[in-house]
Amino acid sequence: MKLQDTAGMLENVRNICLALPEAVELIDGFGHNTFKINGKSFVISGESEKGFSLSFKSDRDTQELLLQKENFFKTPYIGHHGWVSIQNPDREDWDELTDLIQEAYLRAAPKRLVKKWNELHKK
């Protein structure tokens, strides 16, 4: 995995997350790029010898469905809370990941932002 590939993937995640109202990016104590809303994490990304990884908050039903796909896995340490991860996502994964990141945001966002989001997106 080339450094520019992981940098490009991080840039994709950053563009998706920071387009969401009031979302912020922080570097956590482990050096992971963590995206939060109102102090609650909804996406965590990082790099290892295996390449780029992306983890996001999910509910149990969505987690169960995603774990049936070969490229998703339960996030270590926080997977029991519904978190799901993907390693080195392919180009074709990004449409689905955008939706999953937006869902993760809505799980962590305060009710006023969820209401505003739903009004804007007519859900």
Backbone torsions as a table, in degrees:
resi	resn	phi	psi	omega
1	MET	NA	121.5	-179.4
2	LYS	-78.9	148.6	179.3
3	LEU	-57.1	-39.7	-178.6
4	GLN	-67.2	-29.3	176.7
5	ASP	-65.7	-47.0	180.0
6	THR	-67.2	-35.8	177.6
7	ALA	-65.5	-38.8	178.0
8	GLY	-66.2	-40.0	178.4
9	MET	-66.5	-41.9	176.4
10	LEU	-61.3	-39.8	179.1
11	GLU	-64.1	-39.7	175.0
12	ASN	-58.0	-49.6	-179.4
13	VAL	-60.8	-46.0	-179.8
14	ARG	-58.8	-45.4	-179.9
15	ASN	-62.5	-41.1	179.7
16	ILE	-68.1	-50.0	-174.3
17	CYS	-68.1	-45.7	-174.0
18	LEU	-77.1	-7.9	172.8
19	ALA	-78.5	-12.9	-179.3
20	LEU	-84.2	138.7	-175.3
21	PRO	-55.3	128.6	174.5
22	GLU	66.6	9.2	177.6
23	ALA	-72.9	143.1	179.0
24	VAL	-130.3	157.4	177.6
25	GLU	-114.0	133.2	177.1
26	LEU	-133.0	158.6	171.6
27	ILE	-102.2	120.8	-177.5
28	ASP	-80.5	-179.3	-177.1
29	GLY	-64.7	-14.4	178.9
30	PHE	-99.7	1.1	-179.6
31	GLY	85.6	11.5	179.1
32	HIS	-85.5	143.9	172.5
33	ASN	-77.7	117.6	-176.3
34	THR	-117.4	130.0	-179.9
35	PHE	-107.9	129.6	-173.6
36	LYS	-130.1	156.3	170.4
37	ILE	-131.8	124.8	177.9
38	ASN	54.8	37.6	178.1
39	GLY	82.7	-2.2	-179.1
40	LYS	-107.5	130.5	178.8
41	SER	-72.0	140.4	173.1
42	PHE	-128.6	-18.9	175.8
43	VAL	-144.6	138.5	175.4
44	ILE	-132.6	131.1	176.3
45	SER	-126.6	153.9	-179.8
46	GLY	-161.4	176.2	178.4
47	GLU	-128.3	147.0	175.1
48	SER	-145.4	-171.8	177.6
49	GLU	-64.3	-18.7	177.9
50	LYS	-86.2	-7.2	179.6
51	GLY	111.2	-148.8	-175.2
52	PHE	-87.0	135.8	174.3
53	SER	-127.5	147.9	-179.5
54	LEU	-130.7	128.1	178.7
55	SER	-123.8	143.8	-178.9
56	PHE	-145.9	152.6	179.6
57	LYS	-71.9	136.9	-179.1
58	SER	-142.5	173.9	170.5
59	ASP	-99.9	170.1	-174.6
60	ARG	-62.6	-39.9	-179.0
61	ASP	-64.7	-46.9	179.0
62	THR	-64.5	-41.9	178.7
63	GLN	-57.5	-45.9	-179.0
64	GLU	-61.0	-43.1	178.0
65	LEU	-63.9	-44.7	-178.6
66	LEU	-66.0	-36.2	-178.3
67	LEU	-67.3	-15.9	176.0
68	GLN	-77.0	-16.3	176.6
69	LYS	-87.1	146.6	-172.8
70	GLU	-71.5	-22.6	-175.6
71	ASN	-91.8	-4.0	178.0
72	PHE	-105.8	150.2	176.7
73	PHE	-147.7	159.3	179.3
74	LYS	-68.8	130.1	-178.5
75	THR	-65.7	127.4	177.6
76	PRO	-57.6	142.6	176.2
77	TYR	73.7	-34.7	-177.4
78	ILE	-121.3	4.1	-180.0
79	GLY	-61.8	-30.4	178.9
80	HIS	-68.1	-11.0	174.7
81	HIS	-96.5	8.6	177.2
82	GLY	99.4	0.6	-178.3
83	TRP	-72.3	141.8	180.0
84	VAL	-126.7	147.9	179.9
85	SER	-127.7	159.5	172.8
86	ILE	-139.2	139.5	-179.8
87	GLN	-103.8	129.6	175.7
88	ASN	47.7	61.9	-178.1
89	PRO	-58.6	142.8	176.5
90	ASP	-80.2	164.7	179.3
91	ARG	-54.1	-41.1	-177.4
92	GLU	-73.3	-12.3	178.4
93	ASP	-77.1	-19.4	-167.8
94	TRP	-68.6	-30.5	176.3
95	ASP	-63.7	-47.0	178.1
96	GLU	-64.5	-42.4	-179.7
97	LEU	-63.2	-36.4	177.3
98	THR	-59.8	-45.8	178.1
99	ASP	-63.3	-42.5	-179.4
100	LEU	-66.4	-37.2	177.3
101	ILE	-66.7	-41.9	178.0
102	GLN	-63.8	-40.0	176.1
103	GLU	-63.2	-41.2	178.9
104	ALA	-61.5	-42.8	177.4
105	TYR	-57.9	-47.3	-178.1
106	LEU	-65.9	-27.8	176.2
107	ARG	-70.1	-31.2	-176.5
108	ALA	-96.9	-20.7	-174.0
109	ALA	-71.4	150.3	174.2
110	PRO	-66.0	157.0	-174.8
111	LYS	-55.5	-37.0	-178.3
112	ARG	-63.2	-36.2	178.3
113	LEU	-75.2	-35.4	177.3
114	VAL	-64.0	-43.9	179.3
115	LYS	-61.3	-45.8	179.3
116	LYS	-61.5	-44.8	178.7
117	TRP	-59.2	-48.0	-178.5
118	ASN	-62.9	-36.6	177.7
119	GLU	-66.4	-43.4	-179.2
120	LEU	-68.3	-32.0	-175.7
121	HIS	-106.6	7.2	175.2
122	LYS	48.6	55.2	177.1
123	LYS	-98.1	NA	NA
